Amino acid sequence: MSKIKAAIVGASGYSGEELIRLLLRHRQCQIGVITSRQYDGQAVETVFPRFSGSGLVFSNPDVKQIAEQCQVAFLALPHGLASEFAIPLIEAGLKVIDISADFRLRSTKKYQEYYNQEHPSPELLKKAVYGLPERYREQIKSADMIACPGCYPTSIILAVAPMLEAGLASTKGIISSSISGITGAGRKVDLPFIFPECNESVRAYGVAGHRHLPEVEQELAVAAGVPEVAINFIPHLAPINRGINSTIIMDAEPGCSMDKITEAYNNAYANEPFVRVLKPGKLSDTKYVTMTNVCEIGYQLDPHTNKLIITSTIDNLTKGASGQAVQNMNIRFGFDETEGLL
């Protein structure tokens, strides 16, 4: 079977680097085009020396070139830019997998509220499938436009959705205190994210109105079968390169028990290759998911406060971005879902 070819549009950022790492070892997909306006014409090893010998060269993004050479395009771009490429590439017959935020929210009103601009392509938004494989696998199989979830939302939704679907926890009063490594801020020179500012420091930010909040609430409402869910999302920055740990606190419903929680997670994830549910009472740790596409979930029920406490860890660049994008590609093209990711 001949390999398909992939384009990585915006390949010079951390997500782009991670896509290159994963696709170079993929047995059924070959990198055809990598783009970067900043590094146009330069060999990939001038920016990422680890890929020396790959033969890859950055080019200026060109829709015609991508459409002629590739069957799938990964968009690793800032929000607001994805539609510039997504629309013509889909029209040219390519499958598009977007890592930006442009097609995650179903509501254009919410997009405008949280991203301070009108949605660039409302019609394409209607066709986009939310690319969380554990919840939308069947829709992903036939999607032309796949919108990969954000990193924080991935860690929270995978942990919380089974509890809401099983009726074991309330939709009211949900709190997620989440900690991310510095790469979540992107590969740019920005004072709050340079080493002296981040080292020996853990700090909260965006505690009211973070851009990932509506995405989490949208998907938790779907899981709960209710029109809306409101949560407190409190992100933190920690002096590590990669990883997210979300500690989620929920009010347990009457009859909730550790056995029922275990059963609900087993029902949801027993056959999922990239979700690892720990034994009852054991809590997750970022060091066990770094450089993997795994979401690790731990849980405990506190009878003193009647709270369900869940910990969920992922690598923000892999399961939280590029690994999940490759997982989506595997599903869409009928490859083994784990190809390139183990």
C-alpha positions as CSV (number, residue, x, y, z in Angstrom):
1,M,0.0,0.0,0.0
2,S,1.5,3.4,-1.0
3,K,1.9,6.0,1.6
4,I,-0.3,9.1,1.8
5,K,1.4,12.5,1.9
6,A,0.8,15.1,4.5
7,A,1.4,18.8,4.7
8,I,2.2,20.6,7.9
9,V,1.2,24.2,7.6
10,G,2.9,26.3,10.3
11,A,5.6,23.7,11.0
12,S,8.1,25.8,12.9
13,G,6.2,25.9,16.2
14,Y,6.2,23.4,19.0
15,S,3.1,21.6,17.6
16,G,4.7,21.6,14.1
17,E,7.9,20.1,15.5
18,E,5.9,17.4,17.3
19,L,4.0,16.6,14.1
20,I,7.3,16.2,12.3
21,R,8.6,13.9,15.0
22,L,5.5,11.6,14.9
23,L,5.1,11.5,11.1
24,L,8.7,10.7,10.4
25,R,8.1,7.4,12.1
26,H,4.7,6.8,10.6
27,R,4.7,3.8,8.3
28,Q,1.7,4.8,6.2
29,C,2.1,8.6,5.9
30,Q,5.0,10.6,4.4
31,I,5.6,14.3,5.0
32,G,5.2,16.0,1.6
33,V,5.3,19.7,2.6
34,I,6.3,21.7,5.6
35,T,5.6,25.4,5.6
36,S,7.0,28.4,7.4
37,R,7.1,32.0,6.1
38,Q,9.9,32.8,8.5
39,Y,12.1,29.9,7.5
40,D,11.2,29.6,3.8
41,G,13.9,27.8,1.9
42,Q,15.8,26.6,4.9
43,A,16.4,22.9,5.8
44,V,14.4,21.7,8.7
45,E,17.6,20.9,10.7
46,T,18.6,24.6,10.8
47,V,15.5,25.0,13.1
48,F,15.2,21.6,14.6
49,P,18.6,19.8,14.5
50,R,17.1,16.6,15.8
51,F,15.6,16.0,12.3
52,S,19.0,16.2,10.5
53,G,19.1,13.9,7.5
54,S,15.3,14.0,6.9
55,G,15.7,16.0,3.7
56,L,12.8,18.3,4.7
57,V,12.9,21.9,3.7
58,F,10.5,24.7,4.8
59,S,8.6,26.4,2.1
60,N,6.3,29.4,2.0
61,P,2.7,28.2,2.4
62,D,1.1,27.7,-1.0
63,V,-2.3,26.1,-1.3
64,K,-1.8,25.0,-4.9
65,Q,1.5,23.2,-4.0
66,I,0.0,21.5,-1.0
67,A,-3.1,20.4,-3.0
68,E,-1.0,18.9,-5.8
69,Q,1.4,17.0,-3.5
70,C,-0.7,15.9,-0.4
71,Q,-3.9,14.1,0.6
72,V,-4.1,15.6,4.2
73,A,-3.1,18.9,5.7
74,F,-2.4,19.6,9.3
75,L,-2.9,23.3,10.2
76,A,-0.7,24.4,13.1
77,L,-1.6,28.0,12.9
78,P,-2.7,30.8,15.3
79,H,-6.4,31.2,15.6
80,G,-8.1,33.2,12.8
81,L,-5.8,31.9,10.1
82,A,-6.9,28.3,9.6
83,S,-9.8,29.1,7.3
84,E,-7.5,30.8,4.8
85,F,-6.1,27.4,4.1
86,A,-8.8,25.0,5.2
87,I,-11.5,26.2,2.7
88,P,-9.4,25.9,-0.6
89,L,-7.7,22.7,0.6
90,I,-11.1,21.0,1.3
91,E,-12.4,22.3,-2.1
92,A,-9.3,20.6,-3.6
93,G,-10.2,17.3,-2.1
94,L,-7.8,17.2,0.9
95,K,-8.7,16.2,4.4
96,V,-7.9,19.0,6.9
97,I,-6.9,18.5,10.5
98,D,-6.8,21.8,12.4
99,I,-4.9,22.2,15.6
100,S,-5.9,25.8,16.1
101,A,-9.1,26.9,17.9
102,D,-11.0,28.1,14.8
103,F,-13.4,25.2,14.4
104,R,-13.8,23.8,17.9
105,L,-16.7,25.9,19.1
106,R,-20.2,25.2,17.6
107,S,-21.3,28.8,18.4
108,T,-20.0,31.7,16.4
109,K,-21.3,33.9,19.2
110,K,-19.0,32.2,21.7
111,Y,-16.1,32.4,19.3
112,Q,-16.5,36.1,18.9
113,E,-16.9,36.5,22.7
114,Y,-13.7,34.6,23.6
115,Y,-11.5,35.4,20.6
116,N,-12.6,39.0,20.1
117,Q,-13.3,38.6,16.4
118,E,-16.0,37.3,14.1
119,H,-15.7,33.7,13.0
120,P,-13.8,33.6,9.7
121,S,-15.8,30.7,8.2
122,P,-19.2,30.0,9.8
123,E,-20.2,27.6,7.0
124,L,-17.2,25.4,7.4
125,L,-17.7,25.5,11.1
126,K,-21.0,23.7,10.6
127,K,-19.2,20.9,8.8
128,A,-16.3,20.5,11.3
129,V,-16.1,17.4,13.5
130,Y,-14.7,17.8,17.0
131,G,-11.6,15.7,17.0
132,L,-11.7,13.9,20.3
133,P,-11.5,10.3,19.1
134,E,-12.8,8.7,22.3
135,R,-16.1,10.6,21.9
136,Y,-16.5,11.3,18.2
137,R,-14.7,8.4,16.5
138,E,-17.6,7.5,14.1
139,Q,-18.0,11.1,12.9
140,I,-14.2,11.4,12.4
141,K,-14.2,8.4,10.0
142,S,-16.0,10.4,7.3
143,A,-15.0,14.0,8.2
144,D,-13.4,16.4,5.7
145,M,-12.6,18.9,8.5
146,I,-11.5,17.8,11.9
147,A,-11.0,20.3,14.7
148,C,-8.6,19.0,17.3
149,P,-9.5,19.8,20.9
150,G,-7.3,22.2,23.0
151,C,-4.8,20.7,25.4
152,Y,-6.6,21.7,28.6
153,P,-10.0,20.7,27.3
154,T,-8.7,17.2,26.3
155,S,-7.5,16.6,29.9
156,I,-10.8,17.8,31.4
157,I,-13.4,16.3,29.0
158,L,-11.9,12.8,29.0
159,A,-11.9,12.8,32.8
160,V,-15.3,14.3,33.5
161,A,-17.6,13.2,30.6
162,P,-18.0,9.6,31.8
163,M,-19.0,10.8,35.3
164,L,-21.7,13.1,33.9
165,E,-23.0,10.4,31.5
166,A,-23.3,7.9,34.3
167,G,-25.0,10.5,36.6
168,L,-22.4,10.1,39.3
169,A,-21.6,13.7,39.7
170,S,-23.4,17.0,39.5
171,T,-23.1,19.5,36.6
172,K,-23.1,22.3,39.2
173,G,-20.0,23.6,41.0
174,I,-17.4,21.8,38.8
175,I,-13.9,23.1,39.4
176,S,-10.8,22.3,37.4
177,S,-7.4,23.5,38.6
178,S,-5.1,22.7,35.8
179,I,-1.3,23.1,35.5
180,S,0.6,23.3,32.1
181,G,4.1,23.3,31.0
182,I,5.6,26.3,29.3
183,T,5.4,24.9,25.7
184,G,1.6,25.4,26.0
185,A,2.3,29.1,25.4
186,G,3.8,28.4,22.0
187,R,7.3,28.8,20.5
188,K,7.8,32.6,20.7
189,V,9.8,35.1,22.6
190,D,7.5,36.6,25.2
191,L,8.6,38.0,28.5
192,P,6.3,36.0,30.8
193,F,7.5,32.7,29.3
194,I,11.3,33.1,29.3
195,F,13.3,31.0,31.7
196,P,14.0,33.6,34.4
197,E,10.3,34.5,34.6
198,C,9.1,30.8,34.8
199,N,11.8,29.0,36.7
200,E,11.1,28.5,40.4
201,S,7.5,29.8,39.8
202,V,4.0,28.3,39.7
203,R,1.3,30.9,39.0
204,A,-2.4,31.0,38.0
205,Y,-3.6,33.0,35.0
206,G,-6.8,33.5,33.1
207,V,-8.9,32.5,36.0
208,A,-12.0,34.1,34.6
209,G,-12.8,33.8,30.9
210,H,-9.9,31.7,29.6
211,R,-10.4,30.9,25.9
212,H,-10.6,27.1,26.5
213,L,-13.5,27.5,28.9
214,P,-16.4,27.6,26.3
215,E,-14.9,24.5,24.6
216,V,-14.9,22.5,27.9
217,E,-18.4,23.7,28.8
218,Q,-19.7,22.8,25.3
219,E,-18.6,19.2,25.5
220,L,-19.5,18.7,29.1
221,A,-23.1,19.9,28.3
222,V,-23.2,17.3,25.5
223,A,-22.0,14.6,27.9
224,A,-24.6,15.6,30.6
225,G,-27.4,15.9,28.0
226,V,-28.2,19.5,29.2
227,P,-28.3,22.8,27.4
228,E,-25.5,24.4,29.3
229,V,-22.8,23.6,31.9
230,A,-20.8,26.3,33.7
231,I,-17.5,25.5,35.4
232,N,-14.6,27.2,37.1
233,F,-11.4,26.6,35.1
234,I,-8.2,27.8,36.8
235,P,-5.1,27.3,34.7
236,H,-1.6,27.5,36.1
237,L,1.8,27.7,34.5
238,A,4.6,25.5,35.9
239,P,8.3,25.4,35.2
240,I,8.3,22.2,33.1
241,N,8.6,21.9,29.3
242,R,5.7,19.5,28.7
243,G,2.7,18.1,30.5
244,I,-0.7,19.0,31.9
245,N,-2.2,17.9,35.2
246,S,-5.9,18.8,35.7
247,T,-7.3,18.2,39.2
248,I,-11.1,18.3,39.0
249,I,-13.5,18.6,41.9
250,M,-17.1,17.6,41.5
251,D,-20.1,17.2,43.8
252,A,-20.9,13.5,44.0
253,E,-24.5,12.5,43.4
254,P,-26.5,10.3,45.8
255,G,-25.4,6.6,45.4
256,C,-22.0,7.5,43.9
257,S,-19.3,5.0,45.1
258,M,-15.8,4.1,44.1
259,D,-17.2,0.9,42.5
260,K,-19.6,2.8,40.3
261,I,-16.9,5.3,39.3
262,T,-14.6,2.4,38.4
263,E,-17.4,0.8,36.4
264,A,-18.2,4.1,34.5
265,Y,-14.6,4.6,33.5
266,N,-14.2,1.0,32.5
267,N,-17.4,1.2,30.3
268,A,-16.0,4.4,28.7
269,Y,-12.3,3.5,28.2
270,A,-11.7,-0.3,28.5
271,N,-11.0,-0.6,24.8
272,E,-9.3,2.8,24.3
273,P,-5.6,2.6,23.4
274,F,-4.8,6.1,24.6
275,V,-6.7,6.4,27.9
276,R,-5.2,4.7,31.0
277,V,-7.5,4.6,34.0
278,L,-5.6,3.9,37.2
279,K,-6.7,1.6,40.0
280,P,-9.1,3.2,42.5
281,G,-7.5,5.7,44.7
282,K,-4.3,6.1,42.7
283,L,-3.7,9.5,41.1
284,S,-2.1,10.4,37.8
285,D,1.4,11.9,37.2
286,T,2.7,13.9,34.2
287,K,6.0,12.0,34.2
288,Y,4.2,8.9,33.0
289,V,2.6,10.5,30.0
290,T,5.3,12.8,28.7
291,M,6.2,12.1,25.0
292,T,3.1,9.8,24.7
293,N,-0.4,10.1,23.3
294,V,-1.9,8.8,26.6
295,C,-4.3,10.4,29.0
296,E,-3.9,9.0,32.5
297,I,-6.9,9.3,34.8
298,G,-7.0,8.8,38.6
299,Y,-9.8,9.3,41.0
300,Q,-10.8,9.4,44.7
301,L,-14.1,9.9,46.5
302,D,-13.9,12.0,49.6
303,P,-16.7,11.1,52.0
304,H,-15.8,14.0,54.3
305,T,-17.0,16.6,51.7
306,N,-18.9,14.3,49.3
307,K,-16.6,15.4,46.5
308,L,-15.4,13.3,43.6
309,I,-11.7,14.3,43.0
310,I,-10.3,13.3,39.6
311,T,-6.7,13.9,38.3
312,S,-6.0,13.8,34.6
313,T,-2.6,14.1,32.9
314,I,-1.6,14.4,29.3
315,D,1.4,15.6,27.3
316,N,0.1,19.0,26.0
317,L,2.0,18.6,22.7
318,T,1.1,15.0,22.0
319,K,-2.4,14.0,23.2
320,G,-3.1,17.7,23.7
321,A,-2.2,18.6,20.1
322,S,-0.1,16.8,17.5
323,G,-0.5,13.2,18.7
324,Q,-4.3,13.6,18.8
325,A,-4.1,15.1,15.3
326,V,-2.2,12.0,14.0
327,Q,-4.7,9.8,15.9
328,N,-7.5,11.5,14.0
329,M,-5.7,11.1,10.7
330,N,-5.3,7.4,11.4
331,I,-9.0,7.0,12.0
332,R,-10.0,9.1,9.0
333,F,-7.8,7.1,6.6
334,G,-8.5,3.7,8.1
335,F,-5.0,3.1,9.5
336,D,-4.3,1.3,12.7
337,E,-5.3,4.0,15.3
338,T,-2.0,3.6,17.1
339,E,0.2,3.9,14.1
340,G,3.1,6.3,14.7
341,L,2.0,6.9,18.3
342,L,3.4,4.0,20.3
